[in-house]
Amino acid sequence: MTLSYFLYTLNDADIKSTIRQYMGTSQQVTDFAEEFVRRKQFDTDPNVKISGPATPKRR
């Protein structure tokens, strides 16, 4: 089982805690944990509205 599959089985708080234990507490790790939770919520709840940077437009 990979780390990503394992994380997917956890609740949001446990995901963040486990990522910090494995990868540390840098801002990049925190950003990764937040994005992982955000994407997991999107995958598991179709009513979740995702906010964030818009996809760049192609020219």
C-alpha positions in Angstrom: 0.0 0.0 0.0 1.4 3.4 -0.9 1.3 6.4 1.4 -1.4 8.1 -0.8 -3.7 5.1 -0.6 -3.2 4.9 3.2 -3.9 8.6 3.6 -7.1 8.3 1.6 -8.5 6.0 4.3 -8.0 8.6 7.1 -10.1 11.5 8.3 -8.8 15.0 7.5 -7.1 15.7 10.8 -5.3 12.3 10.7 -4.2 13.0 7.2 -2.5 16.2 8.2 -1.0 14.6 11.3 0.4 11.6 9.4 1.9 13.8 6.6 3.6 15.9 9.2 5.0 12.7 10.9 6.4 11.3 7.6 7.5 14.5 5.9 8.1 17.2 8.5 6.5 20.6 9.2 7.8 22.8 6.4 5.4 25.2 4.6 5.6 22.9 1.5 4.5 19.9 3.6 1.6 21.9 5.0 0.6 23.0 1.5 0.7 19.4 0.3 -1.5 18.2 3.2 -4.0 20.9 2.6 -4.2 20.1 -1.1 -4.4 16.4 -0.4 -7.4 16.9 1.9 -9.0 19.3 -0.6 -8.7 16.8 -3.4 -9.9 14.0 -1.2 -13.0 16.0 -0.3 -13.7 16.7 -3.9 -13.4 13.0 -4.8 -15.6 11.8 -2.0 -18.3 14.6 -1.8 -19.8 15.9 -5.0 -21.3 18.9 -3.1 -18.0 20.3 -2.1 -17.2 23.5 -3.8 -13.5 23.9 -4.6 -12.1 27.4 -4.3 -8.6 28.4 -5.3 -6.6 29.5 -8.2 -8.3 29.3 -11.5 -6.9 27.1 -14.3 -4.7 29.3 -16.6 -6.4 30.1 -19.9 -4.8 28.9 -23.0 -3.8 31.4 -25.7 
